[in-house]
Amino acid sequence: MADSKSKFESAREWIVEHKLRTVGCLWLSGIAGSIAYNWSQPSMKTSVKIIHARLHAQALTLAALAGAAVVEYYDHKTGSKAERYAKFLPADAYSHKD
């Protein structure tokens, strides 16, 4: 069980680090899946199939962007993002002098 948790955590960390790449992959898989499904509908014209595939992929992309926003909000709320970037920004460089 510890192995599956570490795999899940490593996948979660990769998704957090590569949000836009993840959204792009979801869009690509969404449009491919929707085209595959729509091609099995013989009563629809090709242009309608393509339009429906684009709409399905667009809805999936909006859901993925909303999910990325939730992850970003959670990272800011818990402070894990600040800890991640703290090693790149020196703390004393931005101190205010009274």
N, C-alpha and C positions, 0 to 999 in steps of 0.2 A: 504494500500500500504506500510505503514511503517513496518508492520509485515513481509511481503514477503522480504523486503530489509534486515531486520535483520536476517531472516532465510538464505538468500543468503550470507550475510556477515559471519554468523557463519559457514556455510558450506565451504566458501572460506578459512576462518581461519583454519578450521580443515584440509583441503586439504594441505594448506601451511605447517602446522605442521607435517603432516603424508604423505609426498610425496611418499616414497617408498611403504607404505601400499596401497596408492591409486593406484599406478602403478601395484602392485600385484593383487589388486582386478579387475582392468581393464583387466589385462592379463587373469585372471580366467574367467571373464564374456565373454571376447572375444573368448577364446577357447571353452567355453560351447556353446555360440551362434553359432560359426562356425561349431562345431560338429553337433548341432541340424539342421542347414541349410544343411550341406553336407549329413546328413543321409536321407534327403528327396530326394536326387538325386539317383535314383535306378540304373543308368547306370554306376556308379563309383565303383571301388573295395574298400574294407574297408581300405586297406593300403593307397590308394590315398586320401580317405576322411580324414584320420588322418593327413596325410602330409599337406593337404590343410588347415585343422583347425589350425595346428601349424604355418603355414606361415601367415595366417590371424591374429592370436593372436600375432605373432612376430611383424608384421607391426603396429598393434594397440599399442603394448608396446613401440615401437620406437617413435611413435607419442606422447604417454603419457610422455615418458622421455624428449622429446623435449619441451613439454608443461611445465614440471617441471623445465627445464632449463630456460625457459622464465620467469617463476614465480620467480625463484631464482635471475635472472638478475634484474628483476623489483624491488625485495626486496632490493638488494644491491644498486641499483641506487637511490631509494627513501630514503634510510637510515632507513627504518622501521626495518630491521634485526638488525642493529647496536643498535637501541633503545631497541629491544627485549632482546639482550644479555648484555646490559649495566648493568643491575641489578646483573648479575652474576660475572662480572669482575670489580674489583676496578680500578678506573681510575689512581690513583696515584701509583699503584704497577708497572706499566710499563713506568713510566716517565724516560726520559733520563737526566742524569746529565751532565752539561757542564763543 
